[in-house]
Amino acid sequence: MIGPGVGARVYLACGATDMRKSITGLAVLAQDHLRQNPASGAVFAFRGRKGDRIKLLYWDGQGFCLYYKILQKGRFPWPGSGDAVARLTSAQLAMLWEGIDWRRPSWGAPPARVG
């Protein structure tokens, strides 16, 4: 994904967001509900009601970038506590973007015992 690098601050808007919102509407949500400056260089993540769509809003220094993804199968893992905000690491954001449950990643089978 083209966008913010490692170490980017990531704010996730808990609950559902109206996916009809454009860059301006999402920037207002970042400022009013998440209490963050939308042009700070942080990434703001929003998920739709059905759970199969997310939008990421990011200021790259010249303007806003809006990333939009729709899963063909499944739902994006998301906390459902209304107006709350969650902080993610850039690694958790990468997992979220791929549809992996960033809250409980599975790293595969444990190593086999020797002996």
N, C-alpha and C positions, 0 to 999 in steps of 0.2 A: 504494500500500500504506500503510495506517495503521501507524505505528510510529516507530522511531527516525529522527532527522533526519540531515542532512548532518553529517559528522564523527564519526559513531558508530564506536566500535571494533567490528570484526567478526572473530570467530575461527571458523575452519572446521576441523571435526574430520576430518582425512584418513582415508581408508579407509571402510568400511561401518559403519553403526550400525543396531541392531535398531529398526525403526520401530514396534514395539509399545510402546516406552518412552513413558511419559507425562512430564508436566512434572517430576515429582520425579526420575524416572530420568535425564532429560536434564540436570537441574541437578547431579546427582551426577557425571555424566560431565564436565560443564564444570569442576567443582571438582577431581575426582580425576585425570582424564586430561589435561585442557587446562591445569590448574593456575591457574584463574581463578576469581574470586568470581562465582558466577552472578547475584548481586543487584547487580552493579557498574554496570549500565546498558549493558553491552556486548551485542552480538548474537552468539549461538552458532548455527552452522549445522551440520546433520547430514544425511547422505544415506543412503538405504537401499541394500541389496545390489544390487537390480536397476537402480538408478540413475535411476529415474523418479520418485522421491519425495524431497522434502526437508522438514525441519522447522527452523524458526527459533525459538529461545528468547530472550526479551527481558524484562528487568525494567523496568517503566515508572515505578517509584517507589511504586506502590501494590500491585503484584502481578505475577506472571509472565504474559506473553502468549505463546501458542504459535501460530505460523503453520505451516500444513501445505499443501503443494502437490504434486499428482500431474500429471505431464505425460501428455497423451494420446498424443503421439508423441515419440520421441527420449529422450535421457537428459541429466541435468544434468552439465556438465563438472566433473570432480572429481579432485584428486590422490589417488593410491592408496597412499600410504606409511603404512599401519597406524596407529600411535598418534601420529603427528606432528600438528602444528597449523600452519595457515597463517593469516596476517593478510590481510584484504581491506580495501579502501577502501569507503566507502558507495556509490560509483559502481559498483564491481565487484559489490557485493551486489545492486544494482538489476539489473545484467546477469544475474547468476546467477538471480535470481528469475524473470526472463523467459526463461530457458533459453538465453541467449546465452553463448558461450564467453568468459568474463571474462579468460582468459589470453591470448587472441588476438582481440580485437574487430575486426570489419571495419567500417570507417567508410564504405564505398562506393568507387566508382571515383575514381582521382586526377583532379584537374582537367585538362581538355583543354589541350594546348599551343596557344599562339597564335603564329602567324607562320609 
